[in-house]
Amino acid sequence: PAPTAVPYAWDFAKPAQLSFELAARSENFTTNFKTYFDAEWVATNTSETAIRGLKLQVTFYDSRNKVIDTRDLYVVSTRGAPMLPNEKRPIRLFKEVSEDYARYEVAVLEAK
């Protein structure tokens, strides 16, 4: 199946020259004595300039809308190779969550 869009919000003023898409290739829950959120996402640089740093934060909520946990993800490290225009970067997120997990939100913490 085609990847589905993963909504995200900017935690600061979005740089005018940068844009990217975030999509889920798969999202699953597995239970083996504990419950895990297992996602394969892909980020695509849709801007005309290279992205030199991109950090996301995923916040997990329970059914009462209470924060369970957060996880920071570096899509592009400032010490690594930049993400060129139209380049795709895979992202893997494997996180233990409570059985009362209900949803997640993604925020951009850093973009250069």
C-alpha positions as CSV (number, residue, x, y, z in Angstrom):
1,P,0.0,0.0,0.0
2,A,1.0,3.6,-0.6
3,P,2.4,5.5,2.5
4,T,-0.1,7.5,4.4
5,A,0.6,11.1,5.6
6,V,1.7,11.6,9.2
7,P,0.6,15.0,10.4
8,Y,3.1,17.1,12.3
9,A,3.3,20.6,13.8
10,W,6.2,23.1,14.0
11,D,7.4,23.8,17.5
12,F,8.8,27.1,16.3
13,A,8.4,29.4,13.2
14,K,8.8,27.3,10.1
15,P,11.8,28.3,8.0
16,A,10.5,29.7,4.7
17,Q,13.0,27.7,2.6
18,L,12.4,24.3,4.2
19,S,9.6,21.8,3.7
20,F,9.3,18.1,4.0
21,E,6.6,15.4,4.0
22,L,6.3,12.7,6.6
23,A,4.5,9.4,5.7
24,A,3.9,6.1,7.4
25,R,4.8,2.9,5.4
26,S,3.5,0.9,8.3
27,E,2.3,1.3,11.9
28,N,1.7,-1.7,14.1
29,F,1.1,-2.7,17.7
30,T,2.7,-5.9,19.0
31,T,2.1,-7.5,22.3
32,N,4.5,-10.0,23.7
33,F,4.2,-9.5,27.5
34,K,4.5,-5.8,26.8
35,T,2.9,-3.5,24.2
36,Y,5.0,-1.9,21.5
37,F,4.4,0.8,18.9
38,D,6.3,-0.2,15.7
39,A,6.4,2.2,12.9
40,E,8.2,2.6,9.6
41,W,8.0,6.2,8.4
42,V,9.7,8.0,5.5
43,A,10.6,11.7,5.4
44,T,10.9,13.4,2.0
45,N,12.6,16.7,1.4
46,T,10.1,18.7,-0.7
47,S,12.1,22.0,-0.6
48,E,14.6,23.2,-3.2
49,T,17.4,23.3,-0.6
50,A,19.2,20.7,1.4
51,I,18.0,20.1,5.0
52,R,21.1,20.0,7.2
53,G,19.3,19.1,10.5
54,L,15.9,17.7,11.2
55,K,14.8,16.6,14.7
56,L,11.3,15.4,15.5
57,Q,9.5,14.6,18.8
58,V,6.8,12.0,19.0
59,T,4.5,12.4,22.0
60,F,2.4,9.4,23.0
61,Y,-1.0,9.9,24.8
62,D,-3.3,7.5,26.6
63,S,-7.1,7.3,26.3
64,R,-7.5,10.1,28.9
65,N,-5.3,12.4,26.7
66,K,-2.5,12.2,29.3
67,V,1.1,12.1,28.0
68,I,2.6,8.6,28.4
69,D,6.0,9.3,27.0
70,T,8.0,11.2,24.3
71,R,10.7,10.1,21.9
72,D,13.1,12.4,20.0
73,L,14.0,11.3,16.4
74,Y,16.9,12.7,14.4
75,V,16.0,12.4,10.7
76,V,19.0,14.4,9.6
77,S,21.9,14.9,12.1
78,T,23.8,18.1,11.8
79,R,27.0,16.0,11.9
80,G,25.8,13.8,9.0
81,A,25.1,14.2,5.3
82,P,22.4,16.7,4.5
83,M,19.1,15.5,3.0
84,L,19.1,16.8,-0.6
85,P,16.0,18.0,-2.4
86,N,13.6,15.1,-3.2
87,E,15.7,12.7,-1.1
88,K,13.8,10.2,1.1
89,R,15.1,9.1,4.6
90,P,13.6,6.1,6.3
91,I,12.7,6.4,10.0
92,R,12.1,3.4,12.3
93,L,10.3,3.9,15.6
94,F,10.0,1.0,18.0
95,K,8.7,2.1,21.4
96,E,7.1,0.4,24.4
97,V,3.8,2.0,25.2
98,S,1.1,1.3,27.8
99,E,-1.9,-0.8,27.0
100,D,-4.0,2.3,27.4
101,Y,-2.2,4.0,24.4
102,A,-4.6,6.0,22.2
103,R,-2.6,8.3,19.9
104,Y,0.5,10.1,19.1
105,E,1.5,13.6,17.9
106,V,4.7,14.6,16.0
107,A,6.4,18.0,16.4
108,V,9.4,19.5,14.6
109,L,11.9,20.5,17.2
110,E,14.8,21.5,14.9
111,A,15.1,22.2,11.1
112,K,18.1,23.8,9.4
